[in-house]
Amino acid sequence: MKDPIPFEKGRVVQSIQGRDRGRYFIVLDPAGPDLVWIADGKLHPLKRPKKKKFRHLHAKPIVIKLETIRPEGGKLQDSDLRRALEQNGFAVDRSLCKEG
C-alpha cells in the first residue's frame, strides 16, 4: 500500500467536497490535527483563507516553496499564488464575468 501524501505547507491540493469542488489550492498552514488553511488567490485570497478538512482534499505530488515564489522579496500576494498554480499546470479559470 502506498504511503499517503502529507498535507505540508506549500502542497498543491484539489478540493473534492463543497462548493469549491474541483478547484486547486495551496496549503498555507496547519489548522489542527486534521485541518489545513488553503488559498488560491481568487476564490479564497490570502486575507480570507479557507479552513478545510483533510478528507475533503486530494493532495497532489507537487510542493511549491512559498518562500521562493516572490524572489524579489516582499509580502506574498494573491497574484503570486495564482501564478504559481498556473506555472505548475493547475490553471485558475479567468472568466471575465462572475458566476452567480
N, C-alpha and C positions, 0 to 999 in steps of 0.2 A: 504494500500500500504506500502511495506517495505521501510525503510529509506535506501538511497544509502550508500555503504561502502566508508568512506573517504580515500582519497589518501594521507595518512600521511607518515612521514619518517619511513622507515623500512617495509612498506606494501609490500607484495608479489603481483605482478600483472602479467597478461598474455597479451601479445601483440595480438591484433585482426586485425590489419591492418599493411601493409608494408612488407618488405622483411624478417623481423624478426617475422612474424606472427606465433603464436603458442608457442613461447619461453617465459620462465618465467624470471622475473627481480625483483629487489628490488628497491623501491623508495628511492633515496638518499636525495633529497631536492626539495622544490617547485621552479618552474622557472617562475611563472607568475600566473595570475588568473585561467587559465585552462591548465597549463603546469607543468610537473614534470621532473626532471632528474632521469634517471634509469640506472642501470648497472647490469650485471650478472657475470662479471669476465672473460668472454670469448669473445663473440661477441662484447660486449661493456664493456671494462675494466674500472676501476676507473679513469684512465688517460684520457679516452675518453667516458664519459657517454653520453647517448642519451637523447635529449630533446624530449618529446612526449606529445601529447595532451591527455586529459582525455578520450575523445570519442574514441580513438584508443587503449584503455587499458581496461581490465576487472580486477577489484580488487578482490583479494582472501581474505578470512576471517582471514588470518594469518599475524601478525605483528612480525618482527624479531627485537629485540633490538640491534641496531648496536653497541652500547657501550659494550655489553656483548658478542659479537661474539668472541672477542680476549681477553680472561680472563687474560692472562699473560701480557697484556699491549702492547704498541707499536702501530704503524700505521696500519690501516685496509688494507688488501691486497686482490687481486683478488681471491686467493685460499680460503680466508675466506668467501667470498660471495658464491662461488661455493659450499663449504662445508655446509653452512647454508641452501642453497636451497635444496641440496641433503638430509640433515637430516630432512627436513620438507616435503619430498615426491615430490619435484619438481626437479627431476634429470636433469642435463645438459648432453646432449649426449657427449660421449667421443670417438669420431671417431679418428682413427689413421691417416686418410688422410683428407685433406681439401676438402670441396665442391668447385666446381668451374667449 
